[in-house]
């Protein structure tokens, strides 16, 4: 029986979950959300990515961006590489799409600030 130790990040409690990798039985959760988190973290972990890109003609040289939704964790490095050569020109509005369809996920990088 293989057990995975995971810290739930869905609320400030940070429950220490123990997940049986075969049966997906979970212990250590203080609410039902921990059960779903533990199963998803084992089967299909996803993350929101935050970063910055170059911007010209703005008060700052970098524009903060984020994914509009979570993407599979194994695609994080590929997604970050997509931002390496992005260079925008102001004005840019919050929510404006910076990169569409990250790695075929259907999720976009969007500006998280107007500049």
Order of alpha helices (4+ residues) and beta strands (2+ residues): beta-beta-beta-alpha-beta-beta-beta-beta-alpha-beta-beta-beta
